[in-house]
């Protein structure tokens, strides 16, 4: 890329803002286009805003020098321009898609009141993905309100905890057999459930929601597959996210689950790149903050002239802090938390203190782990996992990593 080429970035989430700021620091300014009314913010911390611990200003991201508000509705690859909803046409030499993802809204009876799923939820039913979602929930919740959270993944657990801290009577309905099953093993999931229960959250697993019942356009109850109905003033749909790939598909780019990119984060059009939640690299959709930031950094170096810069993947650690009334509940998980036949497992548990540590070793290499409670060892364990180096055969150093609270 030459120094006078114009870079346009679509999306003001963590990935887009990081890329634009890094490019500015490297002397290659980029124009950032975002459609939300709010200044860019750290989506990871929305639950803290809902809980009342942070104001929206606290989670705002430093804005890059060149930014404009607009909704991009089309890409002209031949003319190398993007068109916005207000008719504005913006030229680019390099275009970066950092369009993020949308919440998954399941096809439940009564969930939608119109044809546009993004803007047709009944009164009292909320997705939990944007600042607008968060502010609407914050305005609606009140002490004693009956709230049902549909989905027991990372987002659902965070939303349930935040609503409970605001004084709501919360029921969390999870279709699978345990909470946060993608990140945690059964023992760790049980501790998360206990923490939520201590906050007053009623947790139901293996529980499928069938229907959202509304009266006069406002939610009144949620019906389960077995016919049991939960009264509801508020419903939060936290059933995961789906990459926003509509622009890329309409432009004829290679899209599978996400926008397909190579190690230079290029799409099937060499003048268009993709990073963050919308990007699929080496078959992987990450949907996490750390890979998004690493992709942004790698692409910034590449676009600023470092021809050797590459993105080769991220070994990402999931970390969550649930702040309760008395003390925070910390957890971290990385790699494979469930052992396969032939794997070695080291576990340390203290039921009284509510702590749990487990690592999985395969062929003398640390392949995953989960820690709940005290996370002093997470730094050392994560470094051993990321390095993928063979562990000493006597097992002593591994036990040291698992018990040495100075490791982080």
C-alpha positions as CSV (number, residue, x, y, z in Angstrom):
1,X,0.0,0.0,0.0
2,X,1.3,3.5,-0.8
3,X,1.2,6.3,1.7
4,X,-1.4,8.4,-0.2
5,X,-4.0,5.6,-0.4
6,X,-7.3,6.3,1.4
7,X,-8.4,3.9,4.0
8,X,-12.1,3.7,4.9
9,X,-13.2,1.6,7.9
10,X,-16.9,0.6,8.4
11,X,-17.7,0.0,12.0
12,X,-17.0,1.7,15.3
13,X,-16.7,-1.2,17.6
14,X,-13.4,-2.3,19.3
15,X,-11.9,-3.6,16.1
16,X,-12.7,-0.6,13.9
17,X,-11.7,2.1,16.5
18,X,-8.5,0.2,17.3
19,X,-7.5,0.0,13.6
20,X,-8.3,3.7,12.9
21,X,-6.3,4.8,16.0
22,X,-3.3,2.6,15.3
23,X,-3.2,3.8,11.7
24,X,-3.3,7.4,12.8
25,X,-0.4,6.7,15.1
26,X,1.5,5.1,12.2
27,X,1.0,8.1,10.0
28,X,-1.8,6.6,7.8
29,X,-5.1,8.3,8.7
30,X,-8.3,6.4,8.1
31,X,-11.9,7.5,7.9
32,X,-14.1,5.7,10.4
33,X,-17.8,5.3,9.5
34,X,-20.3,4.3,12.3
35,X,-24.0,4.2,12.4
36,X,-24.7,4.4,16.1
37,X,-25.6,7.8,17.6
38,X,-23.3,7.2,20.6
39,X,-19.6,7.8,20.5
40,X,-17.7,4.6,20.2
41,X,-17.7,2.4,23.3
42,X,-16.4,-0.8,24.7
43,X,-19.3,-3.3,24.2
44,X,-17.7,-5.8,26.6
45,X,-18.6,-3.5,29.5
46,X,-22.3,-2.9,28.6
47,X,-23.3,-5.2,31.5
48,X,-21.5,-2.9,33.9
49,X,-23.6,0.0,32.6
50,X,-26.8,-2.0,33.0
51,X,-25.7,-2.9,36.5
52,X,-25.3,0.7,37.4
53,X,-21.6,0.4,38.1
54,X,-20.5,2.5,35.2
55,X,-22.0,5.4,33.3
56,X,-21.9,5.3,29.5
57,X,-19.1,7.9,29.4
58,X,-16.8,5.6,31.4
59,X,-16.8,2.9,28.7
60,X,-16.4,5.3,25.8
61,X,-13.4,4.6,23.5
62,X,-11.0,7.4,22.5
63,X,-12.3,8.6,19.2
64,X,-10.0,8.7,16.1
65,X,-9.3,12.0,14.4
66,X,-11.4,11.2,11.3
67,X,-14.8,9.8,12.0
68,X,-18.3,10.3,10.5
69,X,-21.7,9.0,11.3
70,X,-23.6,7.2,8.6
71,X,-25.1,3.8,7.6
72,X,-23.4,2.2,4.7
73,X,-25.9,0.6,2.4
74,X,-23.7,-0.5,-0.5
75,X,-20.2,-1.1,-1.8
76,X,-19.2,-0.4,-5.4
77,X,-16.2,-2.6,-5.9
78,X,-15.5,-1.4,-9.5
79,X,-15.7,2.2,-8.6
80,X,-14.2,1.7,-5.1
81,X,-16.8,3.7,-3.3
82,X,-19.3,3.1,-0.5
83,X,-22.8,4.6,-0.5
84,X,-24.5,5.7,2.7
85,X,-28.2,5.8,3.5
86,X,-28.3,9.6,3.1
87,X,-26.9,9.3,-0.4
88,X,-23.4,10.3,0.5
89,X,-20.7,8.5,-1.6
90,X,-17.3,7.9,-0.1
91,X,-14.3,6.8,-2.2
92,X,-11.7,4.4,-0.9
93,X,-8.4,2.8,-2.0
94,X,-8.6,0.2,0.9
95,X,-11.9,-0.6,2.6
96,X,-12.0,-2.4,5.9
97,X,-15.2,-4.2,7.1
98,X,-15.4,-4.1,10.9
99,X,-19.2,-4.4,10.9
100,X,-19.4,-6.7,14.0
101,X,-22.3,-8.9,14.7
102,X,-26.1,-8.8,15.4
103,X,-27.9,-10.5,18.2
104,X,-29.5,-13.8,17.3
105,X,-33.3,-13.5,17.8
106,X,-34.9,-17.0,17.8
107,X,-38.1,-17.6,16.0
108,X,-40.3,-17.7,19.1
109,X,-44.0,-17.2,18.7
110,X,-45.0,-13.7,19.7
111,X,-41.5,-12.3,19.6
112,X,-41.9,-10.0,16.6
113,X,-44.7,-7.6,15.9
114,X,-43.7,-6.7,12.4
115,X,-41.5,-7.7,9.5
116,X,-38.3,-5.8,10.5
117,X,-36.8,-8.0,13.2
118,X,-34.4,-5.4,14.4
119,X,-37.1,-2.8,15.2
120,X,-40.2,-4.9,15.9
121,X,-39.8,-6.4,19.3
122,X,-42.8,-6.1,21.6
123,X,-42.6,-3.5,24.5
124,X,-40.6,-5.0,27.3
125,X,-38.6,-7.4,25.1
126,X,-35.0,-6.4,24.6
127,X,-31.9,-7.7,22.8
128,X,-28.6,-6.9,24.6
129,X,-26.0,-5.9,22.1
130,X,-25.9,-2.1,21.7
131,X,-25.8,1.0,23.9
132,X,-29.4,1.7,22.9
133,X,-30.4,-1.8,24.1
134,X,-28.5,-1.2,27.4
135,X,-30.1,2.3,28.0
136,X,-33.6,1.0,27.2
137,X,-33.1,-1.9,29.7
138,X,-31.7,0.5,32.3
139,X,-34.8,2.7,31.9
140,X,-37.2,-0.2,32.1
141,X,-35.8,-2.1,35.0
142,X,-36.9,-1.3,38.6
143,X,-36.7,-3.1,41.9
144,X,-39.2,-5.9,42.0
145,X,-39.6,-6.1,38.2
146,X,-40.0,-9.6,36.9
147,X,-37.3,-10.3,34.3
148,X,-36.7,-13.4,32.2
149,X,-33.3,-13.8,30.5
150,X,-33.4,-16.2,27.6
151,X,-29.9,-17.7,27.1
152,X,-27.3,-18.9,29.6
153,X,-24.1,-18.1,27.7
154,X,-21.6,-15.4,28.6
155,X,-24.0,-12.6,27.6
156,X,-27.0,-14.1,29.4
157,X,-25.2,-14.7,32.6
158,X,-23.8,-11.1,32.6
159,X,-27.3,-9.7,31.9
160,X,-29.0,-11.8,34.6
161,X,-26.4,-10.7,37.1
162,X,-26.7,-7.0,36.2
163,X,-30.5,-7.1,36.4
164,X,-30.4,-8.8,39.8
165,X,-28.1,-6.1,41.1
166,X,-30.7,-3.6,40.0
167,X,-33.2,-5.3,42.2
168,X,-35.2,-7.2,39.6
169,X,-36.6,-10.7,40.2
170,X,-34.7,-12.6,37.5
171,X,-35.3,-16.0,36.0
172,X,-32.6,-17.3,33.6
173,X,-33.8,-19.9,31.1
174,X,-31.0,-21.9,29.4
175,X,-31.9,-24.5,26.8
176,X,-28.8,-26.7,27.2
177,X,-27.8,-28.6,30.3
178,X,-25.5,-26.0,31.9
179,X,-24.5,-22.4,31.9
180,X,-21.7,-21.1,29.6
181,X,-21.2,-24.5,28.2
182,X,-19.0,-23.2,25.4
183,X,-16.4,-22.0,27.8
184,X,-16.7,-24.0,31.0
185,X,-16.8,-27.6,32.2
186,X,-19.6,-28.9,34.4
187,X,-17.9,-28.1,37.7
188,X,-17.2,-24.5,36.8
189,X,-20.7,-24.1,35.4
190,X,-22.1,-25.3,38.7
191,X,-20.2,-22.6,40.5
192,X,-21.5,-19.9,38.2
193,X,-25.0,-21.1,38.8
194,X,-24.4,-21.0,42.6
195,X,-23.2,-17.4,42.3
196,X,-26.2,-16.3,40.4
197,X,-28.5,-18.1,42.8
198,X,-26.8,-16.3,45.7
199,X,-27.8,-13.1,44.0
200,X,-31.4,-14.2,43.8
201,X,-31.4,-15.4,40.2
202,X,-33.7,-18.4,39.5
203,X,-31.8,-20.6,37.1
204,X,-33.5,-23.2,34.9
205,X,-31.4,-25.3,32.6
206,X,-32.6,-27.8,29.9
207,X,-35.5,-25.4,29.6
208,X,-36.7,-24.4,26.1
209,X,-38.8,-21.3,25.6
210,X,-41.7,-21.7,23.2
211,X,-43.7,-18.5,23.3
212,X,-43.6,-14.9,24.3
213,X,-47.1,-13.8,25.4
214,X,-48.0,-10.1,24.9
215,X,-51.1,-8.1,25.8
216,X,-51.6,-4.8,24.0
217,X,-48.2,-5.0,22.4
218,X,-46.4,-5.4,25.7
219,X,-44.9,-8.6,27.1
220,X,-46.7,-10.3,30.0
221,X,-45.3,-13.8,30.2
222,X,-42.9,-16.3,28.7
223,X,-44.1,-19.9,28.1
224,X,-41.9,-22.9,28.2
225,X,-42.0,-26.0,26.0
226,X,-43.6,-27.9,28.9
227,X,-46.4,-25.4,29.1
228,X,-45.2,-23.7,32.3
229,X,-45.5,-19.9,32.1
230,X,-43.3,-17.3,33.7
231,X,-44.7,-13.8,34.4
232,X,-42.5,-11.2,32.9
233,X,-42.3,-7.4,32.9
234,X,-39.0,-7.6,31.0
235,X,-37.5,-10.2,28.7
236,X,-33.9,-10.2,27.6
237,X,-33.0,-12.3,24.6
238,X,-29.3,-13.4,24.9
239,X,-29.1,-16.2,22.4
240,X,-25.7,-15.4,20.9
241,X,-24.6,-13.3,18.0
242,X,-24.4,-13.6,14.2
243,X,-21.8,-11.9,12.0
244,X,-23.0,-8.9,10.1
245,X,-22.2,-9.9,6.5
246,X,-25.0,-8.4,4.5
247,X,-22.8,-5.7,2.9
248,X,-20.1,-8.2,2.0
249,X,-22.7,-10.6,0.5
250,X,-24.3,-7.9,-1.5
251,X,-20.9,-6.9,-2.8
252,X,-20.2,-10.5,-4.0
253,X,-17.4,-11.2,-1.5
254,X,-16.7,-14.7,-0.3
255,X,-18.9,-15.2,2.7
256,X,-19.4,-18.5,4.7
257,X,-20.3,-18.1,8.3
258,X,-18.3,-14.8,8.2
259,X,-16.4,-12.8,5.6
260,X,-13.5,-15.0,4.6
261,X,-10.1,-13.5,5.1
262,X,-6.5,-14.7,4.6
263,X,-3.4,-14.0,6.8
264,X,-3.3,-10.4,5.5
265,X,-7.0,-10.1,6.5
266,X,-7.9,-9.6,2.9
267,X,-11.2,-10.7,1.6
268,X,-11.7,-12.2,-1.9
269,X,-11.3,-8.6,-3.2
270,X,-7.7,-7.6,-2.5
271,X,-8.8,-4.0,-1.9
272,X,-11.2,-5.0,0.9
273,X,-10.2,-6.3,4.3
274,X,-12.3,-7.6,7.3
275,X,-11.6,-7.7,11.0
276,X,-13.4,-8.5,14.2
277,X,-16.7,-10.3,14.7
278,X,-17.6,-10.3,11.0
279,X,-14.3,-11.9,9.9
280,X,-13.7,-15.6,9.4
281,X,-10.0,-16.5,9.4
282,X,-8.7,-20.0,8.8
283,X,-12.3,-21.3,9.3
284,X,-12.6,-19.6,12.7
285,X,-15.1,-17.0,13.8
286,X,-13.9,-15.7,17.2
287,X,-16.5,-13.2,18.3
288,X,-14.2,-12.1,21.2
289,X,-12.4,-8.9,22.0
290,X,-8.8,-10.1,22.1
291,X,-8.8,-11.5,18.5
292,X,-10.5,-8.4,17.2
293,X,-7.8,-6.2,18.7
294,X,-5.0,-8.4,17.5
295,X,-6.4,-8.4,14.0
296,X,-6.7,-4.6,14.1
297,X,-3.1,-4.3,15.1
298,X,-1.8,-6.6,12.4
299,X,-3.8,-4.9,9.7
300,X,-2.7,-1.5,10.9
301,X,0.9,-2.5,10.4
302,X,0.2,-4.0,7.0
303,X,-1.7,-1.0,5.7
304,X,1.0,1.4,7.1
305,X,3.6,-0.3,5.0
306,X,4.9,-3.3,6.9
307,X,4.7,-5.9,4.2
308,X,5.8,-8.7,6.6
309,X,2.8,-8.1,9.0
310,X,0.5,-11.1,9.2
311,X,-2.3,-12.4,11.4
312,X,-2.0,-16.1,12.1
313,X,-4.8,-16.6,14.6
314,X,-5.4,-16.0,18.3
315,X,-5.4,-18.4,21.3
316,X,-8.0,-16.5,23.2
317,X,-8.7,-16.5,26.9
318,X,-12.3,-15.8,28.2
319,X,-12.4,-13.9,31.4
320,X,-15.5,-12.7,33.3
321,X,-15.9,-10.9,36.6
322,X,-19.4,-11.0,38.2
323,X,-19.6,-8.3,40.8
324,X,-22.0,-9.4,43.6
325,X,-23.2,-7.6,46.7
326,X,-20.2,-8.8,48.8
327,X,-17.3,-9.8,46.6
328,X,-16.5,-10.3,42.9
329,X,-16.8,-13.7,41.3
330,X,-14.0,-14.2,38.8
331,X,-13.6,-16.9,36.2
332,X,-11.2,-17.5,33.3
333,X,-11.2,-20.3,30.7
334,X,-8.9,-21.1,27.8
335,X,-8.4,-23.8,25.2
336,X,-10.1,-27.2,25.8
337,X,-11.7,-27.4,29.2
338,X,-13.1,-30.9,28.7
339,X,-10.6,-33.8,28.6
340,X,-10.5,-36.4,25.9
341,X,-9.7,-40.1,26.5
342,X,-6.0,-40.3,27.3
343,X,-5.6,-36.7,28.5
344,X,-4.2,-36.0,32.0
345,X,-6.3,-33.7,34.2
346,X,-5.2,-31.8,37.3
347,X,-7.9,-30.4,39.5
348,X,-7.9,-28.4,42.7
349,X,-11.3,-27.5,44.3
350,X,-12.2,-25.7,47.6
351,X,-16.0,-25.8,48.1
352,X,-15.8,-23.6,51.2
353,X,-14.1,-20.8,49.3
354,X,-15.9,-21.5,46.0
355,X,-12.7,-21.8,44.1
356,X,-11.9,-24.3,41.4
357,X,-8.9,-24.9,39.1
358,X,-8.4,-27.4,36.4
359,X,-6.0,-27.9,33.6
360,X,-6.0,-30.5,30.7
361,X,-2.7,-31.9,29.5
362,X,-2.3,-33.8,26.2
363,X,0.9,-35.2,24.9
364,X,2.8,-33.3,27.6
365,X,1.3,-30.0,26.5
366,X,-1.2,-27.8,28.3
367,X,-4.3,-27.7,26.0
368,X,-6.8,-25.9,28.2
369,X,-7.9,-24.9,31.6
370,X,-10.6,-23.2,33.7
371,X,-10.3,-21.3,36.9
372,X,-13.1,-20.0,39.1
373,X,-12.5,-17.8,42.2
374,X,-8.9,-16.9,42.7
375,X,-7.2,-16.2,39.4
376,X,-3.7,-15.6,40.6
377,X,-2.3,-18.4,38.5
378,X,-4.1,-17.5,35.2
379,X,-1.2,-15.5,33.8
380,X,1.3,-18.2,34.1
381,X,-1.1,-20.9,32.9
382,X,-2.1,-18.8,29.9
383,X,1.5,-18.3,28.9
384,X,2.3,-22.0,29.2
385,X,-0.8,-22.7,27.0
386,X,0.1,-20.1,24.4
387,X,3.7,-21.2,24.2
388,X,2.5,-24.8,23.5
389,X,5.9,-26.1,24.8
390,X,6.2,-29.6,26.2
391,X,5.9,-29.7,30.0
392,X,8.4,-31.5,32.2
393,X,7.4,-35.1,32.7
394,X,7.5,-35.1,36.5
395,X,4.4,-32.9,36.7
396,X,5.9,-30.7,39.5
397,X,6.1,-27.5,37.5
398,X,2.5,-27.9,36.4
399,X,1.3,-28.3,39.9
400,X,3.4,-25.2,40.7
401,X,1.7,-23.2,38.0
402,X,-1.7,-24.3,39.3
403,X,-1.0,-23.3,42.9
404,X,1.4,-20.4,42.7
405,X,-0.7,-17.2,43.1
406,X,2.2,-15.1,42.0
407,X,2.0,-16.4,38.5
408,X,-0.1,-13.5,37.0
